[in-house]
Structures are given as structure tokens and as C-alpha cells.
Amino acid sequence: MIDLTINKAVLAKNIKKAKEKGLIIPTFAQMRDPGLVPEQIKARLKHTGLWDVDPLNLFRITWKNEGKDSGGLYGAPNYIELPSELTGVEARIICMVGKFFPTGCHKVGAAFGCLVPRLVTGQFDATTQKAVWPSTGNYCRGGAFNSKLLAVDSVAILPEGMSRERFQWLSTIAGEIIATPGTESNVKEIFDKTHELRATRKDVLIFNQFEEMGNYLWHYTVTGSAIVEAFESIKGKEGNFAGVCLTSGSAGTLASGDYLKQRYPYSRIAVGEALQCPTILNNGFGSHRIEGIGDKHIPWVHNVKNTDMAIAIDDHDSMALLRLFNEEAGKEYLVKEAGLAPEQVAVLAYMGISGISNVLCAIKFAKYYDLTGKDVVATVLTDSVEMYRSRLTELSAELGEYRFIDAAADFAASLKGESTDNMLELTYPERKRVHNLKYYTWVEQQGRSMEELDDQWYHQEKSFLGVQKQADAIDALITEFNV
């Protein structure tokens, strides 16, 4: 569970600094329901840009921002429904859109969930310590952004092979940037760097998204409720919530599945990963190009016992669809041959690479279970194509100009050609096998105890079920901090 022990001396320093900076921190309840945001905050947001480095944008850490670059307030959850002409399945696939968070990615919410509990308990000293954000991309962006808004110094750690846009943006926000060897597959190298920092520096506190239960709690509380609201708005009289499909990454977003299964007990949670590194599916290893998801380990915050299926996605398909959805020839093909309306094509730019992979998981899930038009499958678009323009340039240099015939091939092979291969229903023994893989990373390498590992399986009231109940307690601490 999240440690809420109070360090009174440090907390007093944090409160003093916050008052000097004029900082007000939103609660989890306000992120779930922005109608609770004070009117004076809303009035000031009308003059604030979505990506502005302004503490007011802490109140835009929600799925319910208006889709405006500046001055927007709140509305219904941001989602799109994909047409069956695109997906090739009868089931309705809804995609929560991360583009309209500050930084253009929902990871800013996960980072908030990790930092703020430490800040309002005094476990993190905002006057002397630096917040370290290790990730394969967007989480360290969100962490650096939140740090800047909360007047906290930050250190961003990410693999050197991540997209150029990430590094360019971080150079303007983070106090320090550390590039580790490899790409999105090289999570252990990130962990190694955090070990080095712990051993050599006294001024840092590591916020590791793969083990921080604040990541889990934010998605359980905020993302889960947003998906429920989106589904309830479209389900009609006969709609059935069939499940949620999400690539693992840090596994924080999968916490929304725990919330959804409590609301819709017959729904399922499917976890996706790269076929080129099928850790869950086949204890595999390798490297891949689906930026934003980590692998070669099972995140500590992944509630494996509540996960129903593993789905592997070929990274070739994700990269092919990145071009199909964003190159002019691809968009032309989707209108002229696939029968999509121009406005339906335009919103496909809301998908980054991992978002495309999430959609492919949902398609495979719908095919596997023979879902019908009454069934709804949910997924999440973590970020948008804006984080991957350089990848499109690289693909053009590597493969040549994208032509109409290339679009036809990619549409047929990488979208309509998705099949039910490389999928595994997780029986009780299979779930236990995957859970046991946590031992190698978290007990052998990261210093967790066997008792903690067993609690995640046998005593969930001490782990996941306990964390689910902590949002109100944290909100009370935030409210007191703000007074």
C-alpha cells in the first residue's frame, strides 16, 4: 500500500514553499469530476494554454478537458469510437484520448499519483531533494512537468533510442536528463541507473512508475471512472461491456481494468505486449519498436491475478499503421477505398505507436471472443502522433515514399489481417506463472521481500485492494496541505 506516514518537519517546509509559490494541488476527486474544481480556478484556466508550464494546469490532469489548445474547461470524457469499416469487427471499440492532457499524454496523471502523496506527507522534501523519473518515455515527461508546476527539481531518465521529440521537450522542462543505453526494451538499464543514483547521491528520491502504487491508484480511480462514464454514455439498452485491452508499459493503466471488473463483473482484462519481446506470453526477450511500453519484466503494480488474457502485437503492424493513419496516401486510401469519412480519418492522429498497439489488441480480443455489435471494448490512446513525427520521417528515409499501393497493403495485412494468433487465456496456473516472474526483478534485483510478493497474490487486502481505498485519505491530506 501507499505509505501515508507524516514527516511533520519536512511537511512544514513543503507547505511553506507551496504558499510562497501560490500553489494549489487538485484532489483525486476533482480529477474524476472537474465539476468540483473551484470557480476561481476555472476562471483563470480560461486564459491558460493546455501545455503552458503553469501550476493551474495541475487542474487539467483529467480525461475531461475540452479539446482546445488554450482556454478550455471541462466536458465529457475524451474518447473516440472506431468505425467497423476500419476495425473489421462488429464490436464497438472506444478509445480514451490522452492527447488532451497537459504534455499530450495521460502519463502526467500517473506521475501526479506518485509524487503528490510523498509531497503532502513530507516523505519528499521539495526544498532539498530532486524527483527522479525513470521511464521509457512519457512518464518521465509527465513527472518532469508536474515537478516544474510544483516547484520541484527533477531528473528525467529514459533510453537514448527514444524519439527525438521527447528529448527536445524534456530539455526545456527537466533539470537533468540522463539517457541510458538501448530503447523501449531496455528497462533494466533504467533500473541500474536508479541504483547508481541512490548509491552516489543524497539529493534524489526515485519515483519508479513500475513499482509506485500511486501510478496504480491514479488509473484505478480516475481512468477507470472515465471509461465507465464513456461506456454508459453510448451503451444504449443492450450494450455489454466486454473488457479493456491495454499494452503493459508500467501496467498502471491496467488498474482501470480492476475498477471496471468491479463495475462489470463479467468483463475481462487483456494485457498486450510486443511479439518481438513476449515476456508474459512466452517468457521471452528481445527488442521492439512500440515506444512507450517496457518489457523483460513484470511490473510490480500489475495485478496479474486479475488479468484474463495476454495478447502479443507485431511491432511491424504498429509501425505500418502509423504511416497508414498519418501519411497523405494512407489517409486518401482510408476515405476512397475503406469508406471512412474524412473526419473519422482525422482523429486517427490521436493514436501514438502504443495507442495503435492497444487498438490492435482490442481487435484481436473482439475476434477471439466472437463479440457482436452489442459488445463494447475499451482501450486507451496514451499519446498522439505528435510525439512520433520524427519516426515518420525516419520510416520514409528507410522505406521510401508512402504510396497508395502501400496503404492498400498495410490496410489488408496489418489491420484487416489481424488474427487470433499469439494470444493466451490466462488460467489460474498461467496467472501464477506470470506473477512468479516478478520474483526475478523485484525480489532478486530491487530488494522487495517475498512477504510483499506473496501479499500481492494471497493477501490482496494488503496490496491492490488496500490501495484502491486510499484515494479519500490522500485527498484529505491534499486538502489540509492547501489550507
N, C-alpha and C positions, 0 to 999 in steps of 0.2 A: 504494500500500500504506500501511498504518498506520505512521507514524514511531515507532519504539521507541528513539530516541536518548535516552540518560540524561543529565539535568542533575543532577549529584550534589549540588550545593549546595541547590537547591530541593527535591530529593527528600528530603534530610535534614530539611528543615523540615516537609515533609508527613508524614514518618514520626513526627517528634516530636509534631506536633499530633494525629495519629491515636492515638498511645499515650496522650496526655493525655486524650483523649475516650473511650478504651477501644474504638476502632473495629476491627472485623474485616471484611474485604472478601471476599465469596464469589468463587469462580473460575467460569469458563465451564463447567468440568466438573461442578461442583456444581449449576449451574443446569440442565444437561442431566439429571443424575442426582442428585437430592437425597438419595439413599441415602449419598452421600459427605459430607453435612453432618455436622459433629461432633455427638456425642450431647449435649454440654453446651449447644450452640445449640438443638437440638431441644427439650430440657427447658425452656428459657426461652421458646421460642415457644409452648408450651402455655398461657402466661399473657399472650400478646400479641395484640392485635386486628389484623386484616388491614390496616386503614387507619391504625393508630397511627403517629405520627411517631417511630419508634423504630428505631435502627440495626439491630436484629435483623431488621427487615423487608427488609433487603437480601437475606436468605436466602430470601425469598418471591418473588424475581424468577425465577419458573419457571412453566411451564404445568401443574405437577403439584401445586399447592396443593389441600388439601381445601376443599370449597365451604362454608366456615364463616366467619362474621364475626369469630370470635375463637377462639384456641386450636388452630386446625387445624394439622396437619402435612402430610404428603405422601401421594400415591397415584398412580393412573394419570393420564395427560394429561387435562385437562378438555376434553371435546368433546361435541357432541350430533349425532345423526343425524336428519335431517329426513324425515318420512314422505312417501311418494309422493302421498298424498292432498292434501298441501299443495303440493308442488313441481310435480306434474303430469308428472313424468318417471320412467322406470323406474330410472335410475341412482341410486346411493346417494350422497347429499351429506352429508359430515361437516363440521362447523363447529367449529373450535378456539375455546374460550370465553375471552375476555380479562377477563371480569368478576371473576375470582378472583385477579387480580394486585393488589398494593397500588395504590391510586388507581383501581382498577376498570378498568384498561386496560393492554394489553401494551406500550404505548409506554414504560413505565418501564424495560423491558428494553433497548430501543433507546438510550435516554438513558444507561443504565449503560454500554453498549458504547462510547459516545462519550467519556464523562467519565473512566472509570477508567483506560484506557491513558495518558491525559495525566497523571493523578494519580500513578500508580505509576512513571512515568518522570521525573517532575519537570518536565514541559513545562508544567504548570499549577501555579501557586503558590497553595495553599489558604490561605495566611496573608495574601496581599495582593490577590489577584485575585477577580473575580466571574465566575461562569459564566453566559453569556448563552444563552438557549434560545429561538430564533426558530421559530415553527411556526404552523399554522392551528388548534392546539388542544391535543390530548392529549400531544404530545411535550413541549411546554413544561411541562405539568403533571408529567409523569414526570421531566423534568430538574430542576424546582424541588424535587420530592420527594426525589430522590436527593441533590441538593445539601444539603438540610436534614439528611438522615441522615448525610451525610459531613462535616458541619460546614463547608460551603462556602456563601458568599454567592451569591445568584442574581438574575438579571434575566430575567423572562418577557416575550416579545414575541409578541403574537397580534392578529389583526384585531378591530376593535371590534364587528363584527357577529356574533361567535361567541356561543354560548349563554350565558345568564346564570349557569348553574351553574359553568361553567369559571372565570369571573371571581370568583365568590363563593369558590370553593375556593382559587384562587390567592392571594386577599387574605390568607389565613391561613398561607400557606407561603412564597411568594416574597418576596425582599427588595424588589424593584421590579417593577412591572407597566407595560408600555408597550403601549398599544392603537394599532395602525396603521389607516389607512383601509381600508374595504371588508369583505369576508367571506372565505370559504374560497378564492375565486378569485384573491385579490389577494396572490399570493406575492411579486411583485416589490417591492411596498411594504414587505414584511418585510425583503427583502434591502437595500433602500435604507436602512432604519433601522439595519441592522447596519453598513453602510458609514459612516454618520454616527457611530455609536458608536466604531468603530475609529479614525476621524479625530479625535475630540474627547476620548476618554477612554483613559487608560493603564492603568486598573484592570480591564479586561474581557478575556475570551477568548471568542470566538464558537464555539458548538457547533452548526453548521448541519447539521441532520439530512439535508438534501438532498444534501450532499456528504461527510459524515463516514463513512468506511468502517467505523467501529466499529458504526454502525447496520446496515450490510450484514452484518458478521461475526456480530453477535449473532443475527440472524434465520437466517443460514445454519447456524450451529452449534446454536442452541437451538430455534428454531421448526421448522427442517427435521427435526431428530431427533424432536421431539414428534409431528409429523404422521406420520412413518414408524411410530412406536410405536402411534399411534391406528389407522392403517390395518391394520397387521399383526394387531391385536387383533380385527378384525372381518372380515377378508378371506375366511376360510374356505379351502376347497380351490381355488376357481376365481376368486377375486377378482382384479381387474385394476385397478391404479392408473392412472387415465386422465389425471389432471392436477390442477393447482391454479389457482384463479381468484381474483385479488386486484385490487381497485382500487389505483391507483398511490400516491396520497399522496406520501410521501417516497420510495417504491419500496423501502424497506428490507425489508418483508415479502416482497417478490418474491425476495429472496435465498434464501428457503426453497425456492423452485422450483428453483434451481440445485442445491441439495442433493438434492432429490427426483429430478431428472432423472439425477443420477449414480447414484442407487439404482435407479431405474426408468427405463431409457433410452428407452422408448417413450412415456413420459408427455409432457404438454405444459404450457407455462406460458402462461396468458392474463392479460392486464392490462386492467383496467377503468378507465373514466373517465366523466365526466358528458357526456351527449349535448349539453347546453347549452354545453359548452366542450370540443369533441372535438379536443384537441391532437394526440394520436397518430393518430387516425382520419382527421382532415381538416385538420391544421394550423390548427385553429380557435381561436376566442376567445369570451369571454362570461362570464357568471356563473351560479352554480348554488347549490343548497341541500343538497348532500351533504356535510355537515360532516365534516371530518377528511381530505379529500383535496385536494391542491393541483393546480394546473394552469397552463396557459400556458407551461410549460417542461417539459423532460425532466430529471428528477433525475440528478445526477452518478453516484449509486450504483445506477442502473438498468442492469443488464446486458442491454441491448437485443438484443445479438447472440444471446442465448439465449432470446428471447421469441418465442412462436409465434403469438399471436393478440391482437388488440385488440378490446375489446367496449365499446360505449357504452351507458350506462344513463340513462334519462329520470329526472330528479330528481323528477318528479311521482309516478312509481311508488314511489320510495323513501319519499316523504312519506306517500303513501296507505297503504302497508303499515305505516308507523309507527303510524298510527291503527288499522288493522285488527288489529294484533297486541296493542294495548295499551288501546284503548277497550273498555268493557264490552260494547257491542253487537257489536263485532268479535269478541271472544272467544266470545260466545254463538253467533254465526254459525258460527265455525270448529268448534264442538262439534256444534251441531244440524244444520247443513247440509253442512259439509265432511267430517264424520265423524272429527274428531280427538278423542282422549281429552283430558280436562281437564289432565292432566299434560304432554301434548305441547304444549298451548297455553301453559301456564305458562312453559315455558322459552323461548318466543319473545321474552320480555322481555330475554333475554340479548343481543339484537341492538340496537345503536345504528343510526344512519342509514347509516353507511358499511358496517356489517355486513349490513344489508338489501341494500345495493347489491352486496356481494360474493356474497350468495346468488343474486341475480338474474343475476349474471354466470355463476354455476355452472349455473343452469337453462338459460340461453341456450346455454352451452357444450355441455351434455348434449343439447339438441335439435339443435344444429348437427351434431354428430358421431354422431347416432343411437345414443347409448350405451344399453346394456341393464342389466339388474339385476346383471350380473356386474361392472360398471364402478363405480368409486368416484371421486368428485370431491371434493377438499378445498378449504375456504376458511377464512377467519378472521373471527371476530366481535371486532373491535378493542375495543369497549366495549359498554355496555348502555344500555337506555332511561333509566337513572338520570341520564345526562348530558343528557337531552332532555325532561324533564318540562315545562319551560317552553315548548318548541316545541309540545307537545300542547295546552297552554293557548292559545298563540297561534293554532294552527290552528282550535281551537274558536271563538275570537273572530272569526276571519276567515271560516270556512265554516259555522259553526253547529254545533249538537249532532250528534254522530255517531250515526246511526240504523242499524237492522238492514238497511234497503234500501241504505244507503251501503256497508255491509260487503259486501253481495252484489255491488254494482257494482265495488268495489275488488278483491275476490277474483277476479272474472271478468276484469277489464281489466288490472289491474296485476300479477297473479300468474299465473293460468292463461293470460292473454292474451299473455304474453311470447313473442316470436317471434325469428327469426334475422336480423332486420334490424339494421343498424348494427354489423356485425361484419366483421373483416378478418383473413384469414390472412396472416401476415407472411412473405412470401418473402424471399430474401436481399436483393434491391434495396429492398424495403419496410423491412426492418430497418435497412439502411444509411441510408435516408432519415430514419428516426426518430432514429437515433444522431446524424446530422449536425445535427439540431435542437439538440443540446447546445451547438454552437458559439456560438449567439447569446447564451445565458445565461452559459455558463461561461468561454468564451474572451473574448468581447467585453465582458461586463459584470463577471465575477467574477475575471478575472485568471489563469485557468488557461492552460496552454500548449497549442499544437497537438500537441506531442510527447505530452503526457499524454492528450489526446483520442484520438490515433491508437493509443496503447498499449492503450486500452480495446477497440479493435477488432482490431488486428493482433498485439498482444503481450500477451495476457491473463495470461501468467505474471507480468507486472509490475503487473497491476491485480487483477482479480477472482480469478483462480486463485491468485495470490500471497497475497491477503488471506485466502482460505479456509484457509490453512495456518498462520495466525498465532495461533490461539487458545491453543495449547500454550505459545508463547513468552510471551504475556500472562499466562497462568495462573502461569508460573514467576515472573514479576515480582510478581504479586499475592501469591503465597506468601512470597516474600522480604520484601515490604513488611509482611506480617502478623507476621513473626517478631519 
